[in-house]
Amino acid sequence: MTGKNRSIIELAEKLGHALAETEEFKLKQEAEEALRQDEQARKLVKQFKNLKNSFDRMEKLGTPLSEKNRKQLKDAEERAMQHPLIKDWYDKTQKFYDLVIAVNKKMQEGMVGK
C-alpha cells in the first residue's frame, strides 16, 4: 500500500471514529440496546426478518412473490412498526444513515472536483 493510500485509510478510520461520536450514532445505539432488551420487540423483529428472508430466497430461486406474500410481508412490517421501541430504533437508525449519506455525498463531490 502506498503512503497516499495509507493516509486515506487513516482518514477513513478517523471519520469512522468521528461518526461514532455523533449524537445520531449514540441515539441509534441506545435504541438498539433497548430493542434487544425487550422480548416482544425481539420477537416481532425476528418474525419479520424470517418472513423477509424466506421471501428473498423464493425470489432468488426464481419464484415471484404473490400478492398474498407481499401482503404478509407488509402486515408483518406494520405489526413490528407499531411497537414503540422498534419504531424508535427505526427512526434513529434512519437519522444516522441520513448523516452517513450526507458524508458520502460530500466525499463524492470531492472526487468530482478533481
DASULRA-V655253 format. One record per run of one state. SS is the DSSP state (A for helix, B for strand, O for the rest). FROM is the first residue (numbers start at 1). TO is the last residue. If there is no record, write none. Layout:
# DASULRA-V655253
[[SS:FROM:TO] [SS:FROM:TO]]
This chain:
# DASULRA-V655253
[[O:1:2] [A:3:20] [O:21:22] [A:23:37] [O:38:38] [A:39:60] [O:61:66] [A:67:81] [O:82:83] [A:84:112] [O:113:114]]
